[in-house]
Amino acid sequence: VVSTAPIVCYGMDYKSLSADAFLALPVSSAGTDYRILSYPNSTPDSPSEFAVAAFSDSTLVTITPSAPTSGGHAAGSPFAVVLNRGQAVQVQTDPTITGLDLTGSQVQADKPVAVYGGEAKTEVPSGGGGTRDLLLEAMPPVDAWGKVFVLSDLDIDNAGNREPQGDLM
């Protein structure tokens, strides 16, 4: 998406009985150091995943996955890819192992990149047999993270009772 004036850009995934969206961040907010936020896979067809997209040619991206990947990369072992402008690489968990999560994976690049994290068919709680929706979000670079956060007490059910397992944050 290219614009001569400031705009807001959303991505949308729409299917029967499901609609999910994410906010696309502008190039000016891109960085070179990211940590992935994802969710565990619950079935082989619902991988924990992330993608990295380049804005410039010959962008060297080093990825250190936090879980085994479908591409055969071991958890904690860095691997490198070179991307040109408009190219992307997708990393997914090993489909033969359920319960894997790429949260905490590290993405470092020698030029600014865009990074998106998520899970293809999210089941909350994982393995609970519930409905499945896409989780997808643009990751802010590490240098844009805040240091102070306010969280609301959301672990109250409709009857006003506290949920025993609390909230997932």
Helices and strands as residue ranges (DSSP letters): E 9-15, E 18-24, G 27-29, E 31-35, E 48-54, E 59-64, E 79-83, E 88-92, E 106-122, E 133-138, G 142-144
